[in-house]
């Protein structure tokens, strides 16, 4: 589990196997087998290096994400440990789909979500974009808006997004479980 609070911006330096320069991410407490959220996707560390780590990325993960298939800057977060603060929202690191940025101006980021995900995105609800926990300010149809404060723009990759860019989306876990619970048949009385 993660919080969507980015701990560092790293850089993919090689794709196969995925090699990440961790930037300022403190890897002193990370071991092979631990999980690190890379641009919104939970990946398992397969090897450690002085400044980074490697991870295997399955064809399934590559098929449902954006940004893990080429060198470039990525948001990084180590998995939660017992007692850690939950500053964002509960994030699994399981990318639900890829959205398309339709507009980004004045701190307002507008994204078109895939139709099958739009039902889980609600005003004042939580959304994870490229591994960053954000609050939805507006949701209408498949379009939604979030407001990015200057701090978020400085410490994440989101400031690099432009119209037409693709971004990894993870909808709120609670919304998915509520739908499942409401869809179940009621027990016999």
C-alpha positions in Angstrom: 0.0 0.0 0.0 1.0 3.6 -0.7 -0.3 7.1 0.1 0.2 8.9 -3.2 2.6 11.3 -1.5 5.6 11.3 -3.8 8.9 10.9 -1.9 11.2 11.6 -4.8 11.4 12.1 -8.5 13.7 9.5 -10.1 14.6 8.6 -13.6 14.2 5.5 -15.7 17.6 4.9 -17.2 17.0 1.5 -18.8 13.8 -0.2 -19.8 14.7 -4.0 -19.9 15.0 -4.8 -17.1 13.6 -1.6 -15.7 16.5 0.3 -14.0 15.6 3.4 -12.0 17.9 6.1 -10.7 16.2 6.8 -7.3 17.2 10.5 -7.2 16.8 11.6 -3.6 14.8 8.6 -2.6 16.3 7.0 0.6 16.9 3.4 -0.3 18.8 2.5 2.9 15.8 0.6 4.3 14.8 -1.1 1.0 15.5 -4.7 0.3 15.1 -7.0 -2.7 11.4 -8.0 -2.8 10.1 -4.7 -1.4 7.6 -2.7 -3.4 8.1 0.8 -4.8 5.5 2.8 -6.6 6.9 4.0 -9.9 4.8 6.5 -11.8 1.7 5.0 -10.1 2.6 1.3 -10.6 3.6 -1.0 -7.8 6.8 -2.7 -8.8 9.0 -5.3 -6.9 12.6 -4.4 -6.4 14.8 -7.2 -7.9 18.2 -5.6 -7.3 19.6 -2.6 -5.6 22.4 -0.3 -6.8 24.1 2.6 -5.0 21.7 5.2 -6.4 18.7 3.1 -7.6 17.1 -0.3 -8.2 15.9 -2.6 -10.9 12.4 -4.1 -11.3 10.8 -6.5 -13.7 7.8 -5.1 -15.6 5.4 -7.6 -17.1 3.8 -7.2 -20.5 0.4 -6.7 -18.7 1.8 -3.8 -16.7 3.2 -2.2 -19.8 -0.1 -2.7 -21.6 -2.1 -0.8 -19.0 0.3 2.0 -18.0 2.1 4.9 -19.6 5.7 6.1 -19.0 7.3 2.8 -18.0 8.4 1.9 -21.5 11.0 4.7 -22.1 13.7 6.6 -20.2 12.4 9.6 -18.3 11.5 11.2 -15.0 9.2 9.2 -12.7 7.4 9.7 -9.4 8.6 7.4 -6.6 7.2 6.3 -3.3 8.2 3.5 -1.0 5.5 1.3 0.4 3.8 2.1 3.7 5.2 0.8 6.9 3.2 0.4 10.1 3.0 3.7 11.9 3.6 5.8 8.7 1.5 8.9 8.1 -1.3 8.5 5.6 -1.1 12.0 4.1 -2.8 11.2 0.8 -5.2 8.4 0.4 -4.9 4.6 0.3 -3.3 3.7 -3.0 -2.6 0.1 -4.2 -0.3 0.9 -7.0 -2.6 -1.0 -9.4 -3.1 1.3 -12.3 -6.7 1.1 -13.5 -6.2 2.8 -16.8 -4.5 5.5 -18.7 -6.1 8.9 -19.0 -5.4 11.7 -21.5 -4.7 15.3 -20.5 -7.0 17.6 -22.3 -6.0 20.9 -20.7 -3.5 22.1 -18.2 -3.5 25.8 -17.4 -3.4 28.0 -14.3 -2.8 25.0 -12.0 -5.9 23.2 -13.3 -5.3 19.8 -14.9 -8.2 18.3 -16.9 -8.0 14.7 -17.8 -10.3 12.4 -19.8 -10.6 9.1 -18.1 -11.4 5.8 -19.9 -15.2 5.4 -19.9 -15.1 2.4 -17.6 -13.4 4.4 -14.9 -15.4 7.6 -15.0 -18.1 6.1 -12.7 -15.5 5.9 -9.9 -14.4 9.6 -10.1 -16.4 12.0 -8.0 -16.1 15.6 -7.0 -14.1 15.9 -3.8 -13.1 12.3 -4.1 -9.6 11.0 -4.5 -7.7 10.1 -7.6 -4.2 9.0 -8.2 -2.5 10.4 -11.3 1.0 9.1 -12.1 1.3 8.0 -8.4 0.2 11.3 -6.9 -2.8 11.5 -4.6 -5.1 14.3 -5.7 -8.6 15.7 -4.9 -11.1 15.9 -7.7 -12.5 19.4 -8.1 -14.9 18.7 -10.9 -16.2 15.6 -12.6 -18.5 15.5 -15.6 -18.9 12.5 -17.8 -15.4 11.1 -18.5 -13.7 14.5 -17.9 -12.4 15.5 -14.5 -10.3 18.3 -13.1 -7.8 18.5 -10.3 -5.9 21.6 -9.0 -2.2 21.3 -8.7 -0.6 23.5 -6.0 2.9 24.9 -6.6 4.4 22.5 -4.1 3.0 19.5 -6.0 4.3 20.9 -9.3 7.8 21.2 -7.8 8.1 17.8 -6.2 6.4 15.6 -8.8 6.5 15.0 -12.6 3.0 16.4 -13.0 4.2 19.9 -14.0 5.6 18.3 -17.2 2.2 17.2 -18.5 0.7 18.9 -21.5 -2.5 18.4 -23.6 -2.4 15.1 -25.3 -0.1 13.5 -22.7 -1.1 10.1 -21.2 -1.2 9.6 -17.4 -1.6 6.6 -15.2 -4.9 6.6 -13.2 -5.9 4.7 -10.1 -9.4 5.3 -8.9 -10.3 5.3 -5.2 -10.2 1.8 -3.6 -13.2 2.5 -1.5 -15.3 3.3 -4.6 -14.5 -0.1 -6.1 -15.3 -2.0 -3.0 -18.6 -0.1 -2.4 -19.7 -1.0 -6.0 -18.8 -4.6 -5.4 -20.7 -4.7 -2.1 -23.8 -3.0 -3.6 -23.7 -5.3 -6.5 -23.7 -8.5 -4.4 -27.1 -10.2 -3.9 -28.5 -9.9 -0.4 -28.1 -12.9 1.8 -31.2 -15.1 2.4 -33.2 -14.3 5.5 
